[in-house]
């Protein structure tokens, strides 16, 4: 299962990862990301998102 995650970065430099939806396959997630025109986000395994082992929004804090 894959999570569609939005990266939200604020003007003060803080960033957040927000879960938009969960899909059975990565392909379904990528299609949904394209359909919703999400530019700053990604599809990641649900287990990684739930366990909070990573914070991808911090990598994109220089938007």
Residue pairs with C-beta under 8 A, 6 or more apart in sequence:
1 22
1 23
1 24
1 45
1 46
2 22
2 23
2 24
2 25
2 26
2 28
2 29
2 43
2 44
2 45
2 46
3 19
3 20
3 21
3 22
3 23
3 29
3 43
3 44
3 45
3 46
3 49
4 19
4 20
4 21
4 22
4 23
4 29
4 32
4 33
4 38
4 41
4 42
4 43
5 17
5 18
5 19
5 20
5 41
5 42
5 43
5 44
5 49
5 56
6 17
6 18
6 19
6 20
6 38
6 40
6 41
7 15
7 16
7 17
7 40
7 41
7 42
7 56
7 57
7 60
8 15
8 16
8 17
8 18
8 40
8 57
9 15
9 16
9 40
9 57
9 60
9 61
9 63
13 61
15 55
15 57
15 58
15 60
15 61
16 57
17 49
17 55
17 56
17 57
19 49
20 36
20 38
20 41
21 29
21 32
22 46
23 29
23 32
23 43
26 43
29 43
30 43
33 41
33 42
33 43
40 60
40 63
42 56
44 54
44 56
48 54
